[in-house]
Amino acid sequence: MNGRGNIAVGAKPKVFLTGATGFIGGRLLRILNQEGLPTRCIARSLDRFPRELAGSCEVEVVQGDLLNREGLDRAMEGMEVAYYLVHSMGGRSIFHYKTYIGRDLQAAENFVRAADAAGLERIIYLGGLGEMADNLSAHLVSRQRVGQILQSGRVKTTVLRAANIIGAGGAPFEMLRHLAERLPVMICPRWIDTRCQPIAVENVIEYLIGCVSQPATAGLTLDIGGTDIITYRELMEIYAQMRGLRRMVIAVPFLSPVLSSYWISLVTPVPAGIVMPLVEGLKNEVICKDNRILELVPIRLLSMKEAICNALAELEQRAGKPISRQACFLS
Ligand SMILES: NC(=O)c1ccc[n+]([C@@H]2O[C@H](COP(=O)([O-])OP(=O)(O)OC[C@H]3O[C@@H](n4cnc5c(N)ncnc54)[C@H](OP(=O)(O)O)[C@@H]3O)[C@@H](O)[C@H]2O)c1
């Protein structure tokens, strides 16, 4: 799978892409480029922009910041479809990590005003699963509120809601991989037995592209998930099984999400400013409730074994050396 699936974009709208230096946006940009869609990106730092695409005739990069309305207005001029693939979590501080919430909302407010002014036809936003009534974590609330802000404008906005996205380089997979690789015995809080419905990054890209080809998705909020509804413990076990690792996961009642975030940010390369909000959200079940996407954008969904297999294959390719696996998972 390369994320293209069978979804072809017929008409070629002018695409405005945010988050092109990130995990999802970077992959989407490559596919948009392969599909020949003219794409203008906004990036805070041109140094982080994928070099091989910066010179492509279909790709334009504008330096700017969603927190700065002026750059955004200029960057959106003449565009038709916009992808909103931005969040404001990050940084290494374990004390000030919650400041992302105000930035998330401000960036979305700026974006929706600029989109209205530019007269865009559609916005497609990738947010998070979870129900507001379920005492959602601050990060998951922020994802929902960003969706509401974007949908409050005049431009028809599709909100795709996903749980963890599994792919090489993404925060959830890198947390899972480093924990499973490094810790033979893991002491975890109760969240390890929360259920989730993760999705392969290849499928997410297919849905993002598919929404452009399927006008019936305009203005809708749609849940997207993979084939497995599993606990985080089971996800960890699948990874360990595929790599042939013997791992023991013990759930204890006294370990708080804050404490577990501390050690996860020590054991994995994912910055504390991302680990903390994500770990806080592990208490919330994130499972698709609205499955209309299955009919609107029919694609072959990958299992978690396939998703992890693809991620390991990608890491192998990047490193130029094999990663050992159980024989049954080699293909
Ligand atoms: N990864 C997952 O498992 C997952 C799951 C569910 C939903 N999502 C959603 O998918 C979207 C993309 O996530 P991701 O995993 O690709 O995140 P990511 O890899 O951390 O990328 C975030 C992107 O946002 C950009 N950005 C942040 N603040 C910005 C600002 N003020 N102005 C302009 N650009 C800004 C970053 O640019 P810089 O390079 O300048 O920092 C980066 O390109 C988010 O909406 C997220 O909620 C992700």
Residues whose N, C-alpha, C, O or C-beta is under 5 A from the ligand:
A	BS01	LIG	G19 A20 T21 G22 F23 I24 G25 I42 R44 S45 R48 G64 D65 L66 L67 Y84 L85 V86 H87 S88 L126 G127 G128 A162 A163 N164 I165 G170 A171 P172
